Amino acid sequence: MSSTPLMPAYAERLIRGRRATRAFLPAPVPERTLHDIFTLAGAAPSSSNTQPWLVEVVSGETRDRLSKALLAAKEENAFTFDYPYDDTMYSGNSVRWRQDMGARMYSSLGIARDDHEGRHVILRDNLRFFGAPHVALMFMPPNAEERMANDTGLYAQTLMLAMTAHGVASCPQASLGFFCDTIRETLGISDNKLIFGISFGYADESSPRNQVRMPRAELAETTRFHR
């Protein structure tokens, strides 16, 4: 047990400072900063130190080409999944929190519930990575099962905290996992499994999309202490 707490105030600032950013500036993150961030993220824990994550970081012309391919796949309804997705997987409070998130985000943009075109614009923006100059795609080995996703999730959170520490904003995007074949084909990847992506760069703080703050559940709603 450590005798001296390691800067809890800074830890709280770091953790609460990480949030999903949905509008980015075009300026890329410097190569040195990218190296430092992804090196630090490699310290993430994993079961038996297996480190099953395989990360593809996409920038520049390849990023633009991938975005165009994703937008074309969306127009053709060419959805492909490595892991199944179904809205009915959510239940209880998760449904309420999910609906609240959508209401807050769309309301901040002046998009009504029945404004289907406005909502479609937001979906297309997902496939433009919200203007972020980079996207990190979270792959796992071809034989990966759902349990390995636990470790990849631990890595992803560590990665986003490392980004926050370096002043880099991020947005985890489950929607990128809806186009696995398109992404593999565009990047020349043969068989690794995609679970999701993280768009990242420098936040456009002037955008109303980045003014929305999502509340979190009260501790008693999610956590029980057994003594």
C-alpha positions as CSV (number, residue, x, y, z in Angstrom):
1,M,0.0,0.0,0.0
2,S,1.5,3.3,-1.1
3,S,2.1,5.7,1.8
4,T,1.6,8.8,-0.3
5,P,-1.4,9.3,-2.6
6,L,-0.3,10.1,-6.2
7,M,-1.9,13.5,-6.8
8,P,-5.6,12.6,-6.5
9,A,-6.7,16.1,-7.6
10,Y,-4.8,15.7,-10.8
11,A,-6.2,12.2,-11.4
12,E,-9.7,13.6,-11.0
13,R,-9.0,16.4,-13.3
14,L,-7.6,14.0,-15.9
15,I,-10.4,11.5,-15.7
16,R,-13.3,14.0,-15.6
17,G,-11.5,16.0,-18.3
18,R,-11.8,13.2,-20.8
19,R,-15.1,13.5,-22.7
20,A,-16.4,12.6,-26.1
21,T,-15.5,15.4,-28.5
22,R,-17.6,15.7,-31.7
23,A,-16.0,18.6,-33.4
24,F,-12.3,18.9,-34.1
25,L,-9.8,21.3,-35.6
26,P,-8.0,20.1,-38.8
27,A,-4.5,20.5,-37.3
28,P,-2.8,17.1,-36.9
29,V,-1.1,15.9,-33.7
30,P,2.7,16.1,-34.0
31,E,4.5,12.8,-34.6
32,R,6.4,13.0,-31.4
33,T,3.2,13.5,-29.4
34,L,1.6,10.6,-31.2
35,H,4.6,8.4,-30.3
36,D,4.4,9.4,-26.6
37,I,0.7,8.9,-26.3
38,F,0.6,5.4,-27.9
39,T,3.7,4.4,-26.0
40,L,2.1,5.4,-22.7
41,A,-1.2,3.6,-23.6
42,G,0.8,0.4,-24.0
43,A,1.0,0.3,-20.1
44,A,-2.6,-0.7,-20.0
45,P,-3.4,-3.9,-18.1
46,S,-4.6,-7.1,-19.7
47,S,-5.4,-10.7,-18.7
48,S,-2.1,-12.6,-18.1
49,N,-0.4,-9.7,-19.9
50,T,-1.8,-11.0,-23.2
51,Q,-2.2,-7.5,-24.7
52,P,-4.6,-8.6,-27.5
53,W,-5.2,-5.2,-29.0
54,L,-3.9,-4.4,-32.5
55,V,-4.2,-0.7,-33.3
56,E,-4.3,0.9,-36.7
57,V,-3.7,4.7,-36.6
58,V,-5.0,6.4,-39.7
59,S,-4.1,9.9,-40.8
60,G,-3.6,12.1,-43.8
61,E,-4.6,10.9,-47.3
62,T,-5.5,7.4,-46.0
63,R,-7.8,8.9,-43.4
64,D,-9.6,10.8,-46.2
65,R,-9.8,7.7,-48.4
66,L,-11.2,5.7,-45.5
67,S,-13.9,8.3,-44.8
68,K,-15.0,8.4,-48.4
69,A,-15.3,4.6,-48.4
70,L,-17.3,4.6,-45.2
71,L,-19.7,7.2,-46.5
72,A,-20.2,5.2,-49.7
73,A,-20.8,2.0,-47.7
74,K,-23.4,3.8,-45.6
75,E,-25.3,5.0,-48.7
76,E,-25.4,1.4,-49.9
77,N,-26.4,0.1,-46.5
78,A,-23.3,-2.1,-46.6
79,F,-23.1,-2.8,-42.9
80,T,-20.7,-5.6,-41.8
81,F,-20.1,-6.6,-38.2
82,D,-17.4,-8.7,-36.5
83,Y,-19.4,-8.6,-33.3
84,P,-23.2,-8.5,-33.3
85,Y,-25.0,-5.3,-32.4
86,D,-28.6,-4.9,-31.3
87,D,-30.3,-2.0,-29.6
88,T,-32.3,-4.4,-27.5
89,M,-29.1,-5.4,-25.6
90,Y,-29.7,-2.4,-23.3
91,S,-32.1,-2.6,-20.5
92,G,-33.0,-0.9,-17.2
93,N,-31.3,2.4,-16.5
94,S,-29.0,2.0,-19.5
95,V,-32.0,2.7,-21.8
96,R,-32.9,5.9,-19.9
97,W,-29.3,7.1,-19.9
98,R,-28.9,6.4,-23.6
99,Q,-32.1,8.2,-24.5
100,D,-31.0,11.2,-22.3
101,M,-27.7,11.4,-24.1
102,G,-29.4,11.5,-27.5
103,A,-31.9,14.1,-26.4
104,R,-29.1,16.4,-24.9
105,M,-26.9,16.1,-28.0
106,Y,-29.6,16.7,-30.6
107,S,-31.2,19.5,-28.6
108,S,-27.8,21.3,-28.4
109,L,-27.8,21.3,-32.2
110,G,-31.4,22.3,-32.7
111,I,-32.3,19.0,-34.2
112,A,-35.8,17.8,-33.4
113,R,-36.8,14.2,-32.7
114,D,-38.6,14.0,-36.0
115,D,-35.9,15.7,-38.0
116,H,-34.7,12.6,-39.8
117,E,-32.4,14.5,-42.2
118,G,-30.7,16.4,-39.4
119,R,-30.1,13.1,-37.6
120,H,-28.8,11.6,-40.8
121,V,-26.3,14.5,-41.1
122,I,-24.9,13.6,-37.6
123,L,-24.5,10.0,-38.7
124,R,-22.6,11.0,-41.8
125,D,-20.4,13.1,-39.5
126,N,-19.5,10.0,-37.6
127,L,-18.0,8.6,-40.8
128,R,-16.1,11.8,-41.3
129,F,-14.6,11.3,-37.8
130,F,-16.2,14.6,-36.7
131,G,-13.5,16.3,-38.6
132,A,-10.7,14.7,-36.5
133,P,-7.4,14.4,-38.4
134,H,-6.7,10.9,-36.9
135,V,-8.6,7.8,-36.1
136,A,-7.3,4.8,-34.1
137,L,-9.0,1.6,-35.0
138,M,-9.2,-1.1,-32.3
139,F,-8.6,-4.5,-33.8
140,M,-8.1,-7.9,-32.2
141,P,-6.6,-11.2,-33.6
142,P,-8.9,-13.2,-36.0
143,N,-9.6,-15.8,-33.3
144,A,-10.5,-13.2,-30.7
145,E,-13.7,-13.8,-28.6
146,E,-15.7,-11.3,-26.6
147,R,-13.6,-11.9,-23.5
148,M,-10.6,-10.3,-25.2
149,A,-12.7,-7.2,-25.7
150,N,-12.4,-6.6,-22.0
151,D,-8.7,-6.0,-22.4
152,T,-9.1,-3.9,-25.5
153,G,-11.6,-1.7,-23.6
154,L,-9.0,-1.3,-20.8
155,Y,-6.4,-0.3,-23.4
156,A,-8.8,2.2,-25.1
157,Q,-9.6,4.0,-21.8
158,T,-5.9,4.2,-21.0
159,L,-5.2,5.5,-24.5
160,M,-7.9,8.2,-24.2
161,L,-6.5,9.3,-20.8
162,A,-3.0,9.5,-22.3
163,M,-4.5,11.7,-25.0
164,T,-6.2,13.9,-22.4
165,A,-2.9,14.3,-20.5
166,H,-1.3,15.5,-23.7
167,G,-4.1,18.0,-24.5
168,V,-5.5,15.8,-27.3
169,A,-9.3,15.3,-27.5
170,S,-11.0,12.0,-28.5
171,C,-14.3,10.4,-29.3
172,P,-14.8,6.6,-29.0
173,Q,-17.0,5.5,-32.0
174,A,-18.9,2.2,-31.8
175,S,-20.4,3.1,-35.2
176,L,-17.1,2.4,-37.0
177,G,-17.5,-1.2,-36.0
178,F,-20.6,-1.3,-38.3
179,F,-18.3,-1.3,-41.4
180,C,-15.7,-3.9,-40.7
181,D,-15.2,-5.2,-44.2
182,T,-15.0,-1.7,-45.7
183,I,-12.3,-0.7,-43.2
184,R,-10.3,-3.9,-43.7
185,E,-10.5,-3.6,-47.5
186,T,-9.5,0.1,-47.5
187,L,-6.5,-0.5,-45.2
188,G,-5.4,-3.8,-46.7
189,I,-6.1,-5.8,-43.5
190,S,-6.9,-9.5,-44.2
191,D,-8.4,-11.0,-41.1
192,N,-8.1,-9.1,-37.8
193,K,-11.4,-8.3,-36.1
194,L,-12.6,-4.7,-35.6
195,I,-14.5,-3.7,-32.5
196,F,-14.6,0.1,-32.6
197,G,-12.6,3.2,-33.3
198,I,-11.4,6.4,-31.6
199,S,-11.3,9.6,-33.5
200,F,-8.8,12.1,-32.1
201,G,-7.1,15.5,-32.5
202,Y,-7.5,19.0,-31.1
203,A,-11.0,20.0,-30.0
204,D,-12.9,22.8,-31.7
205,E,-14.1,24.5,-28.5
206,S,-16.3,26.9,-30.4
207,S,-18.6,24.2,-31.7
208,P,-21.9,23.8,-29.8
209,R,-21.4,20.0,-30.1
210,N,-18.6,20.3,-27.6
211,Q,-20.6,22.3,-25.0
212,V,-22.8,19.4,-24.1
213,R,-21.9,17.7,-20.8
214,M,-23.3,14.3,-20.1
215,P,-24.2,13.5,-16.4
216,R,-23.1,10.3,-14.8
217,A,-25.2,8.0,-12.6
218,E,-25.1,8.4,-8.8
219,L,-22.8,6.0,-7.1
220,A,-25.7,4.2,-5.5
221,E,-27.2,3.4,-8.9
222,T,-24.2,1.4,-10.1
223,T,-22.2,0.3,-7.1
224,R,-22.7,-1.7,-3.9
225,F,-20.2,-2.1,-1.1
226,H,-20.2,-5.5,0.7
227,R,-18.7,-5.6,4.2
